Amino acid sequence: MIPRIHKQGRNTVRLLAYLYGPGRREEHTDPHLVASFDGLAPDPGRNPSTTLADLAQLLDEPLHLLDKDARPTTHVWHTSVRSAPGDRTLTDAEWADIARRVIAATGIDPGDGAGCRWAAVRHADDHIHLIATLVREDGRRPSHHRSAKRAQTECRQIEADYDLHRVAAGDGTAAKRPTSAERHKAERLGRQRTPREELREAVRRSAAGTASEKEFFDRLASAGLIVRRRIAPSGDTLGYTVALPEDRNGKGEPVFYSGSKLAPDLSLPRIRERWARPPGDTAQEPAQPTVTGPASARRRAAGAAWQALRFIDDGDDGVIAAQIAAAGEVLDALAKTSAAHTRHELQSAATAFERASRSHIRATRGHNHALRRVARDLVRSGPALGRGEDGATTAMVIDMLFFLIAAVAHWHARKGHAQQAEAAHRAAEHLRGAYRVAAEQPLAVLHQRGRNLARPLLERQADAVRAAMPELAEQVLAEPGWPSLAATLADAEAVGHVSTDLLARVAGRRELGTAESVSDVLVWRVRRMADLPADSYPEYVAAASLQRDSAVPGTADALGAGTTNGPVRRR
């Protein structure tokens, strides 16, 4: 149940005209009163002899008892209280009780006998509107400081009492929601999202992996946004605002939003923090191999996500918060460069995780260079194809990011960050969906190769699984993905690895019991740790077989079984 405090107004009749009117899109049905300050207020919706002016006059009577110069400039208090989609339809009596509880909790009418006059109007099944005059019966102003927070707290208890959907408690770090006017404007123009939401996503993705202010503003311009900077007399940039070219006000001018109005961490000072090093850190970053393409960038991102898990497990809160924020940048960069068949789920994952990337724990910047660097690499390497090594490494990095985001969800839950934990769980589910699509083709190839392995080799790999991870061995061997893992272990042996040792290393790095498919997870961990191509294409199999034949005498028949003879073209 969501209470929404609206901007205070100065015209009671005008607001009542909207509440009792047809609505902007004829969405108001049967407007009527469900409760009022004394239970006796006239109802213009059900009593034809009562007018809106009658009700407005009753509500405003305490205001007119004051001298004109003592009256508040804005005296009309207005909030809406909405039930969640899927909740049962509440009766008028239930909404009346909810109205009284919210009004009392906010301090508008605390029940002391001299509170403000108010009324509750219902014109839809799923919500009510509360209107009050901000002058008490004794002529004083009500004590309604932090009324929004008070209303939220009371609504959490109402949800429990009425067995309604439980909304995760917020902590004030969420991005500002679009206003009703913004939503209605988007609907009139046939847009699925408001300009505020579109701009938030565009700025967030433009900031992902940036290394300087110039790069950030260049990306904003490349994204097609109208950008204005606020410049100090010294020439330094103090802030910025952005607008969509097609979003105009009544005068035909672009509608601008500052970064801080899009999200708390998108103000220019907060974005600059991403480029900072820890105090006293003057060391040069280690040289990194040149990223030659999307597959290389994705492989590096998988490794960085795996390393970030250590910080989530063992780091202090500030460092963990920095890793979480940088993980959001990686998701943004991956979504921006993903192939069409995974793009929607990855974009949804990045959008959901945006809420999980902020809390009251301030990030200790400078400890997240690895993740921020791979976000930059992903953007610079450009869009990935959905097949071959690009597609397979996409599946690999999604798999690693799923475990990272799941760990973030658990961390937020331990800290009592309800909204952030819920957002991370939603992001993980979108990643799960993207993984299924990305992994289907590369795992199918590995699966077929595994089914064609010679029986002695297959049995040896099964023995390696039993020796390395006895508690999960039988589950792994019974999974549909076991042939893919067996083929991967054969590939690793072909380049000199020992299956038992490799499995022990990758299985010991992170728990596996909650994985949807343990064998799939092990495939990507083994291929990454053994530095195997993510896409097991035929030339690699043939080359690895020749290498293994020369390096490990006496086992030539094992890997080569089931492969084609003669030259093979890559898919």
Secondary structure, 3 states (H helix, E strand, C coil): CEEEECCCECCHHHHHHHHHCCCCCCCCCCCEEEEECCCCCCCCCCCCCCCHHHHHHHHHHHHHCCCHHHCCCCCEEEEEEECCCCCCCCCHHHHHHHHHHHHHHHCCCCCCCCCEEEEEEEEECCEEEEEEEEEECCCCCCCCCCHHHHHHHHHHHHHHHHCCCCCCCCCCCCCCCCCHHHHHHHHHCCCCCCHHHHHHHHHHHHHCCCCCHHHHHHHHHHCCCEEEEEECCCCCEEEEEEECCCCECCCCCECCEEHHHHCHHHCHHHHHHCCCCCCCCCCCCCCCCCCCCHHHHHHHHHHHHHHHHHHHHHCCHHHHHHHHHHHHHHHHHHHHCCCHHHHHHHHHHHHHHHHHCCCCCCCCCCCCHHHHHHHHHHHHHCCCCCCHHHHHHHHHHHHHHHHHHHHHHHHHHHHCCHHHHHHHHHHHHHHHHHHHHHHHHHHHHHHHHHHCCCHHHHHHHHHHHHHHCCCCHHHHHHCCCHHHHHHHHHHHHHCCCCHHHHHHHHHHCCCCCCCCCHHHHHHHHHHHHCCCCCCCCHHHHHHHHHHHHHHCCCCHHHHHCCCCCCCCCCC
